[in-house]
Amino acid sequence: MLKKCLSLMVLALVLTAIGVSQAGEKVFIGMAIHSTDNEYWNQEAEGGKLFASTLPPGSAETQVLTCDGDDEKQLNGIKAFIASHGQNSIIYVDPSNAPNTAAIAEICEDAKVYWTSVWHLAEGLNPKNYQYYVMHQSVDGVKQGYDIAVKMFKLFKTPGKGKIVGLQGQLGNDSAVERYAGLQQALKEYPDVEFLDLQVCDWNPQRALNTTETWLAKYTDLDGIWSANDDMALGAIQALKAKGLNGKIKVVGVDGVSAAIDAIDAGDMVCTVANNGFLQGGYGAAYAYYAWAGKITPSKLPDRQRAFYTEGYLVEKANLAKYRQEFMNSVPTYDFTNLEFPVVRPILIKD
């Protein structure tokens, strides 16, 4: 009898060490993303699956929850997921909009479900004020907007001197605001770059195409087009191709979509910044899982791990082949037990 008890104790210790509860519960990982119509959002979902694949067979199941940008649909999807799986649920959320994170925080807190968020955060919302809100992460949009601008400025006929226009995303959107702030920072450092106009195109490539056509009729001496995302940059490139100006007027964007990678390869685009959804989705799921498994206690994590920026990947001609090999022709690998790895620097949240 004593030998049998000792054997059970050893088994329990082994299961705990690999992150499986002593009762053998299965964890259900909800990856709440906008949709599967976007490469980055698909990367997020695949990141969650990538993390799940590192767990013992049969101990985790991943479910993708899409909302198509609808706040109510996202909330209802999360409620239904929790209703199905209870406290064996963990959730990674790419919020439809920033204010939705406040409602999600209350839902998960009441249900005692561990969760993490990415990108958008309601004003004043802080994971440190919740028991089950493990962490929030984002890519530094200011750095993205700055890096692509500086890269473009340096490639002008006269480096650091020229005339540019800008394509902006949705007004009030966190990413759009931050990336534009990065552009403004770059312009301050390069006073010989003249910023002629900014037009809001709501991330829409057709609007960007139409806007660029108008600019080309108005300005005959443009050197560059700064775009807050790749889709709009690609719309601008279409307009430039029609005039034989692709590659001559420099274009930059953000997101790292396949078409932008191809445009860089063709010489039609200078650079983009890939957000790395594999890393964000994978580590977002990992943080929630280790809290659920009792391997970490959110309140005992250092502040820098409760809200932090991850590293984007600036893709240009020089590193294009390497990026394709690591992120497009294969899936990156990560040590998800190293929760410090994705942290570049902390996000300072104003309560």
Summary of the structure (lengths in Angstrom):
residues: 351
radius of gyration: 22.4
end to end distance: 56.2
largest distance: 89.2
contacts: 1246
relative contact order: 0.14
helix: 46%
strand: 21%
